[in-house]
Amino acid sequence: MSIRLPESPVRKIHKCPKCGDISVKFFDPVHDRAYSSEEWDIITIEGTEILKRILQPIAEHPIFFLK
């Protein structure tokens, strides 16, 4: 299952200590909403995997940034 965030920069993230929901506020307030902790776990896991894939060439060949 994949959950896509809106294409608006995130302004603020807050986790409710009572219910565990994550409230996400975007610069475009139309997209503001709360995610359950399960939904947020999916978002962060998929985001981490995508970021690792993007940074893989740099990690394998850092010489490009030493010039």
Rosetta blueprint (number, residue, H / E / L):
1 M L
2 S L
3 I L
4 R L
5 L L
6 P L
7 E L
8 S L
9 P L
10 V E
11 R E
12 K E
13 I E
14 H E
15 K E
16 C L
17 P L
18 K L
19 C L
20 G L
21 D L
22 I E
23 S E
24 V E
25 K E
26 F E
27 F L
28 D L
29 P H
30 V H
31 H H
32 D L
33 R E
34 A E
35 Y E
36 S L
37 S H
38 E H
39 E H
40 W H
41 D H
42 I H
43 I H
44 T H
45 I H
46 E H
47 G H
48 T H
49 E H
50 I H
51 L H
52 K H
53 R H
54 I H
55 L H
56 Q H
57 P H
58 I H
59 A H
60 E H
61 H L
62 P H
63 I H
64 F H
65 F H
66 L L
67 K L
